[in-house]
Amino acid sequence: MKIQTMKQQRLLHAGFWLLMVVIITEPIIRARDTQGMMEWLIYFALYLSSFYANYSWLFPRWQRDRQWAPLLLGWLGLMLLDTVVVLGLNAFFGRYQEGTIDFKILRWFLHTGYLFCYLMPLGIAWRFAEDWFYHDRIKRRMETQQLTTELAFLKSQLNPHFLFNTLNSIYVLAYQQSPDTADAVMKLSEMMHYMMDDSNQDRVPLRKELAYIEQLIALQRLRVHGEMACHLTVNGDLDQYRIAPLLLVPFVENIFKHAVLNDAAHPVEISLVLCNDQLCFQAANLINEGQKDPGKGIGLVNVQRRLELLYPGKYRYETSISGRQYTIALTIQLS
């Protein structure tokens, strides 16, 4: 990446100076003064070398040490050197030979200083701009890497959290010597396929996420005494949308941890509606005031952080409690 950036900088520099040469030499070319153009190109190369001496060495040294004396002495040394070289070129081409040597030295020293008033600030501004863009790229790359690392960490937290809850449910079935234990293990195996094969993708088909939730609900039905009162409603075309994997699962898991699941008068209501490229996920349940899960849990905190990282400014998440009724509403703009 650094090599590519250096190549881009060199191309930008070459393009800029080539444009300057074309603009300035255009009148000379129209006048067909080829000898004058050759002389001008030599002078141009001389002052361009001073520009890059400042750009590549003097000013970066000042940026590192923050000492003005070496910078000012360096500029003065470049002016004296350019004055001597210009006087030699003038003598070689037979140009500007009128006046005493003192007059010619003073004249071209002042002329060089005049040009330096443009070249040195240009070199400083150019260097500052390139450094700013370079560090901005580094900053954005680090932010992207940090975001990717955080997302990977959050996703890695999901799997143990899910396994803990599900294995706890299967343990209850096995402890009760339930004939549904084998079926529960098979459903867990099918769900693990989704977690291992698809959850590593950035986005998965929404239908797969829904199939996972349906398996989770079916698994929970095996551990509930009596008939589990849980209704899942789906509206919209799931096949044309994709979503971050395991994003909705913690909300459903939270229901099974804290809700009353066998009250037919107050069933758990879960709905998933797709409309105008928006996913509307809602859930309502009666809070179980009995024994609570002793673990602190990370599911909902985890998923809220993932929403902030994956859908910044494109989601709305609300919760409410009315008496014992707990409701969540999540809206995500998928497009």
C-alpha positions as CSV (number, residue, x, y, z in Angstrom):
1,M,0.0,0.0,0.0
2,K,2.9,2.4,0.8
3,I,4.5,1.6,-2.5
4,Q,1.3,2.2,-4.3
5,T,0.9,5.6,-2.5
6,M,4.5,6.6,-3.5
7,K,3.8,5.8,-7.1
8,Q,0.6,7.9,-7.0
9,Q,2.5,10.8,-5.5
10,R,5.2,10.6,-8.2
11,L,2.6,10.5,-10.9
12,L,0.8,13.5,-9.4
13,H,4.1,15.5,-9.2
14,A,5.1,14.6,-12.7
15,G,1.7,15.5,-14.1
16,F,1.6,18.9,-12.2
17,W,5.1,20.0,-13.4
18,L,4.4,18.8,-16.9
19,L,1.3,20.9,-17.0
20,M,3.3,23.9,-15.8
21,V,5.9,23.3,-18.5
22,V,3.2,23.1,-21.2
23,I,1.5,26.3,-20.0
24,I,4.7,28.4,-19.7
25,T,6.4,27.2,-22.8
26,E,3.4,27.5,-25.1
27,P,4.2,31.1,-26.1
28,I,7.9,30.1,-26.8
29,I,6.7,27.2,-29.0
30,R,4.3,29.5,-30.9
31,A,7.2,31.9,-31.4
32,R,9.3,28.9,-32.6
33,D,12.2,29.9,-30.4
34,T,13.5,26.4,-29.8
35,Q,16.8,27.7,-28.5
36,G,15.0,29.9,-25.9
37,M,12.9,27.0,-24.9
38,M,15.9,24.8,-24.2
39,E,17.5,27.5,-22.1
40,W,14.2,27.9,-20.2
41,L,14.0,24.2,-19.5
42,I,17.5,24.2,-18.0
43,Y,16.6,27.1,-15.7
44,F,13.4,25.4,-14.9
45,A,15.2,22.2,-13.9
46,L,17.6,24.2,-11.7
47,Y,14.8,25.8,-9.7
48,L,12.8,22.6,-9.6
49,S,15.8,20.9,-8.0
50,S,15.7,23.6,-5.3
51,F,12.0,23.0,-4.8
52,Y,12.6,19.3,-4.1
53,A,15.6,20.0,-1.9
54,N,13.2,22.0,0.3
55,Y,10.3,19.5,-0.2
56,S,12.3,16.3,0.5
57,W,15.0,17.4,2.9
58,L,14.9,20.9,4.4
59,F,11.3,21.1,5.4
60,P,10.9,17.4,6.6
61,R,14.0,18.1,8.8
62,W,12.2,21.2,10.2
63,Q,9.1,19.1,10.8
64,R,11.2,16.6,12.8
65,D,13.4,19.0,14.8
66,R,11.3,22.2,14.8
67,Q,14.5,24.3,14.4
68,W,14.3,27.4,12.3
69,A,18.0,28.2,11.9
70,P,18.8,25.1,9.7
71,L,15.7,25.8,7.5
72,L,16.5,29.5,6.9
73,L,20.2,28.7,6.4
74,G,19.3,26.0,4.0
75,W,17.1,28.3,2.0
76,L,19.9,30.9,1.9
77,G,22.4,28.3,0.8
78,L,20.0,27.2,-2.0
79,M,19.6,30.8,-3.1
80,L,23.4,31.4,-3.3
81,L,23.9,28.1,-5.1
82,D,21.2,28.9,-7.7
83,T,22.6,32.4,-8.1
84,V,26.1,31.0,-9.0
85,V,24.7,28.4,-11.3
86,V,22.5,31.0,-13.1
87,L,25.4,33.3,-13.6
88,G,27.4,30.4,-15.1
89,L,24.4,29.5,-17.4
90,N,24.0,33.2,-18.4
91,A,27.7,33.3,-19.4
92,F,27.4,30.0,-21.3
93,F,24.4,31.2,-23.3
94,G,25.7,34.8,-23.6
95,R,22.6,36.2,-21.9
96,Y,22.3,39.2,-19.5
97,Q,26.0,40.1,-19.5
98,E,25.6,43.9,-19.1
99,G,26.7,45.5,-15.8
100,T,29.4,44.7,-13.3
101,I,29.8,41.4,-11.6
102,D,28.5,42.9,-8.3
103,F,25.4,44.1,-10.2
104,K,24.8,40.7,-11.8
105,I,25.2,38.8,-8.5
106,L,22.8,41.1,-6.7
107,R,20.3,41.1,-9.6
108,W,20.2,37.3,-9.8
109,F,20.3,36.8,-6.1
110,L,17.2,39.0,-5.7
111,H,15.6,37.3,-8.7
112,T,16.2,33.9,-7.1
113,G,14.8,35.2,-3.8
114,Y,11.7,36.4,-5.7
115,L,11.2,32.9,-7.2
116,F,11.8,31.3,-3.8
117,C,8.9,33.3,-2.4
118,Y,6.6,31.2,-4.5
119,L,8.5,27.8,-4.6
120,M,9.2,27.4,-0.9
121,P,5.7,28.0,0.3
122,L,4.4,25.8,-2.5
123,G,6.7,23.0,-1.4
124,I,5.6,23.5,2.3
125,A,1.9,23.5,1.4
126,W,2.3,20.5,-0.9
127,R,4.2,18.6,1.9
128,F,1.5,19.5,4.5
129,A,-1.3,18.3,2.1
130,E,0.4,15.0,1.3
131,D,1.1,14.4,5.0
132,W,-2.4,15.2,5.9
133,F,-3.9,12.9,3.3
134,Y,-1.4,10.1,4.2
135,H,-2.2,10.3,7.9
136,D,-5.9,10.5,7.1
137,R,-5.7,7.3,5.1
138,I,-3.8,5.6,7.9
139,K,-6.4,6.8,10.4
140,R,-9.3,5.5,8.3
141,R,-7.5,2.2,7.7
142,M,-7.0,1.8,11.5
143,E,-10.6,2.7,12.2
144,T,-11.7,0.1,9.6
145,Q,-9.4,-2.5,11.1
146,Q,-10.6,-1.7,14.6
147,L,-14.2,-2.0,13.5
148,T,-13.5,-5.3,11.8
149,T,-11.7,-6.6,14.9
150,E,-14.6,-5.4,17.2
151,L,-17.2,-7.0,15.0
152,A,-15.2,-10.3,14.9
153,F,-15.0,-10.1,18.7
154,L,-18.7,-9.5,19.1
155,K,-19.5,-12.3,16.8
156,S,-17.2,-14.7,18.7
157,Q,-19.1,-13.8,21.8
158,L,-22.4,-14.8,20.2
159,N,-21.5,-18.4,19.7
160,P,-20.6,-19.3,23.3
161,H,-23.6,-17.4,24.5
162,F,-25.9,-19.4,22.3
163,L,-24.3,-22.7,23.1
164,F,-24.6,-22.0,26.8
165,N,-28.3,-21.3,26.6
166,T,-29.1,-24.2,24.2
167,L,-27.0,-26.8,26.0
168,N,-28.6,-25.8,29.2
169,S,-32.0,-26.5,27.6
170,I,-30.9,-29.9,26.4
171,Y,-29.4,-30.7,29.8
172,V,-32.9,-30.1,31.3
173,L,-34.4,-32.5,28.8
174,A,-31.7,-35.1,29.4
175,Y,-32.1,-34.7,33.2
176,Q,-35.8,-35.3,32.8
177,Q,-35.1,-38.3,30.6
178,S,-37.3,-36.7,28.0
179,P,-37.8,-38.7,24.7
180,D,-37.3,-35.3,22.9
181,T,-33.7,-35.1,23.9
182,A,-32.4,-36.8,20.7
183,D,-34.6,-34.5,18.6
184,A,-33.2,-31.5,20.4
185,V,-29.6,-32.6,19.8
186,M,-30.5,-33.0,16.1
187,K,-32.0,-29.5,15.9
188,L,-28.9,-28.1,17.6
189,S,-26.7,-29.8,15.0
190,E,-28.7,-28.2,12.2
191,M,-28.4,-24.8,13.8
192,M,-24.7,-25.2,14.2
193,H,-24.4,-25.7,10.5
194,Y,-25.8,-22.2,10.0
195,M,-23.5,-20.8,12.7
196,M,-20.4,-22.3,11.4
197,D,-21.0,-22.1,7.6
198,D,-22.8,-18.8,7.2
199,S,-22.2,-16.6,10.2
200,N,-18.7,-15.8,9.0
201,Q,-20.2,-13.9,6.1
202,D,-20.8,-10.2,6.3
203,R,-24.4,-10.7,5.1
204,V,-26.6,-13.7,4.8
205,P,-30.0,-14.2,3.1
206,L,-32.8,-13.1,5.5
207,R,-34.6,-16.4,4.9
208,K,-31.6,-18.3,6.5
209,E,-31.8,-16.0,9.6
210,L,-35.5,-16.7,9.9
211,A,-35.0,-20.5,9.5
212,Y,-32.5,-20.3,12.3
213,I,-35.0,-18.5,14.5
214,E,-37.7,-21.1,13.6
215,Q,-35.3,-23.9,14.7
216,L,-34.6,-22.0,17.9
217,I,-38.3,-21.7,18.7
218,A,-38.9,-25.4,17.8
219,L,-36.0,-26.3,20.2
220,Q,-37.5,-24.3,23.0
221,R,-40.9,-26.0,22.5
222,L,-39.2,-29.2,23.5
223,R,-38.2,-27.9,27.0
224,V,-41.5,-26.1,27.9
225,H,-44.0,-28.0,30.0
226,G,-47.3,-28.1,28.2
227,E,-48.0,-26.1,25.0
228,M,-45.7,-23.2,24.4
229,A,-47.7,-20.1,23.5
230,C,-45.5,-18.4,20.9
231,H,-46.7,-17.0,17.6
232,L,-44.3,-16.1,14.8
233,T,-45.7,-13.9,12.0
234,V,-43.7,-13.1,8.7
235,N,-44.8,-10.8,6.0
236,G,-42.9,-9.7,2.9
237,D,-40.4,-11.2,0.4
238,L,-37.5,-12.6,2.3
239,D,-35.6,-13.9,-0.7
240,Q,-34.5,-10.5,-2.0
241,Y,-32.9,-9.2,1.2
242,R,-29.8,-10.0,3.2
243,I,-28.9,-9.2,6.8
244,A,-25.9,-9.5,9.2
245,P,-25.9,-13.1,10.5
246,L,-27.3,-13.8,14.0
247,L,-28.5,-10.2,14.4
248,L,-32.1,-11.0,15.4
249,V,-31.3,-14.2,17.4
250,P,-30.4,-12.5,20.7
251,F,-33.9,-10.8,20.8
252,V,-35.5,-14.2,20.5
253,E,-33.1,-15.8,23.1
254,N,-34.0,-13.0,25.5
255,I,-37.6,-13.9,25.2
256,F,-37.0,-17.5,26.2
257,K,-34.9,-16.4,29.1
258,H,-37.3,-13.9,30.7
259,A,-40.8,-14.5,29.3
260,V,-43.8,-16.5,30.3
261,L,-44.0,-19.1,27.6
262,N,-47.0,-21.2,28.4
263,D,-49.8,-18.6,29.1
264,A,-52.3,-19.0,26.2
265,A,-54.0,-15.8,27.3
266,H,-50.8,-13.8,26.9
267,P,-48.8,-15.5,24.2
268,V,-45.4,-14.4,22.9
269,E,-45.8,-12.5,19.7
270,I,-42.9,-12.2,17.3
271,S,-43.4,-10.5,13.9
272,L,-41.1,-9.8,11.0
273,V,-42.4,-7.4,8.3
274,L,-40.6,-6.3,5.2
275,C,-41.8,-3.2,3.5
276,N,-40.0,-0.5,1.3
277,D,-36.6,-2.1,1.9
278,Q,-37.2,-1.9,5.7
279,L,-37.1,-4.7,8.1
280,C,-39.5,-4.3,11.0
281,F,-38.9,-6.8,13.8
282,Q,-41.2,-6.7,16.9
283,A,-41.6,-8.9,19.9
284,A,-43.9,-8.7,22.9
285,N,-44.1,-11.0,25.9
286,L,-45.2,-11.2,29.5
287,I,-42.3,-11.0,31.9
288,N,-41.7,-14.0,34.1
289,E,-41.5,-12.8,37.6
290,G,-40.2,-16.1,38.8
291,Q,-36.6,-17.2,38.9
292,K,-34.4,-15.1,36.6
293,D,-31.4,-16.3,34.7
294,P,-28.5,-15.7,37.2
295,G,-26.1,-14.8,34.4
296,K,-25.7,-11.1,33.5
297,G,-26.0,-11.9,29.8
298,I,-24.3,-10.1,26.9
299,G,-26.8,-10.8,24.1
300,L,-28.7,-7.5,23.9
301,V,-25.7,-5.4,24.7
302,N,-23.8,-7.3,22.0
303,V,-26.5,-6.9,19.3
304,Q,-26.9,-3.1,20.0
305,R,-23.2,-2.6,19.5
306,R,-23.3,-4.6,16.3
307,L,-26.2,-2.5,15.1
308,E,-24.2,0.7,15.7
309,L,-21.3,-0.7,13.7
310,L,-23.1,-2.4,10.9
311,Y,-26.1,-0.1,10.4
312,P,-25.0,3.4,11.6
313,G,-27.9,5.8,11.1
314,K,-30.0,3.1,9.5
315,Y,-31.7,1.5,12.4
316,R,-34.1,2.4,15.3
317,Y,-34.3,0.3,18.4
318,E,-36.9,0.8,21.2
319,T,-38.0,-1.1,24.2
320,S,-40.9,-0.5,26.5
321,I,-42.5,-2.0,29.6
322,S,-46.1,-1.6,30.5
323,G,-46.9,-3.5,33.7
324,R,-45.5,-7.0,33.0
325,Q,-45.7,-6.6,29.2
326,Y,-42.3,-6.1,27.6
327,T,-42.0,-5.0,24.0
328,I,-39.2,-4.4,21.6
329,A,-39.3,-2.8,18.2
330,L,-36.4,-2.8,15.8
331,T,-36.4,-1.2,12.3
332,I,-33.5,-1.6,9.9
333,Q,-33.1,0.1,6.5
334,L,-31.7,-2.8,4.5
335,S,-30.9,-1.0,1.2
